[in-house]
């Protein structure tokens, strides 16, 4: 088990980790990201944040990644009470999930199979609380596309430099051949 998975499990998320694993998704070390988009987004995030914990949402220039908008998503983090809402979903993300959840709470956005919205909610909460980027990768069944390989990076953003207010995600999925 990787240190990332151990940290996640330490947050009493064993059921969520097992559910993510059942969907074929596992943590990937940031230095092991393979998709150019994920590496570029992580590099840009680090460049913008400088020596701070996280960059501000308004410091992220969407023009810089305009051609990758289909692969991006943005989750708004509310703390009182804690909740998560999809604010941006690129076309590839929408197609993969089979629906556009923009403006909807993560928990009210059924996707894939089983408890996947709960898995995403717990994972996004983990990223928000940890205030650092995380990568994931694996194979899974997308509602609208069937089996895919996926790699993604999730990057926390903060208005005050301390508390995560948004999570920017970049995801690349590739269809697998059906047997």
LINMOZI-V154764 format. One record per pair of residues at least 6 apart in sequence whose C-alpha atoms are under 6 Angstrom apart, sorted by the first residue. I is the first residue (numbers start at 1). J is the second residue. Records with the same first field share a line. If there is no record, write none. Layout:
BEGIN
I: J / J
END
This chain:
BEGIN
16: 119
23: 140
24: 138 / 139 / 140
25: 137 / 138
26: 136 / 137
27: 135 / 136
28: 135 / 136
30: 135
38: 153
49: 55
54: 157 / 158
55: 157
56: 157 / 158 / 159
57: 157
69: 90
70: 90 / 91 / 92
71: 90 / 92 / 170 / 171
72: 90 / 169 / 170
73: 88 / 89 / 168 / 169
74: 87 / 88 / 167 / 168
75: 85 / 86 / 87 / 166 / 167
76: 84 / 85 / 166
77: 84 / 165 / 166
84: 105 / 106
85: 104 / 105 / 106
86: 102 / 103 / 104
87: 102 / 103
88: 102
94: 100
96: 142 / 144 / 145
97: 111 / 142 / 143
98: 143 / 144
107: 117
110: 117
112: 142 / 143
128: 164
131: 156
133: 154 / 155
134: 153 / 154
135: 152 / 153
136: 151 / 152
137: 150 / 151
138: 149 / 150
139: 148 / 149 / 150
140: 147 / 148
141: 147
147: 176
148: 174 / 175 / 176
149: 173 / 174
150: 172 / 173
151: 171 / 172
152: 170 / 171
153: 169 / 170
154: 168 / 169
155: 167 / 168
156: 164 / 166 / 167
157: 164 / 165 / 166 / 167
158: 164 / 165
END
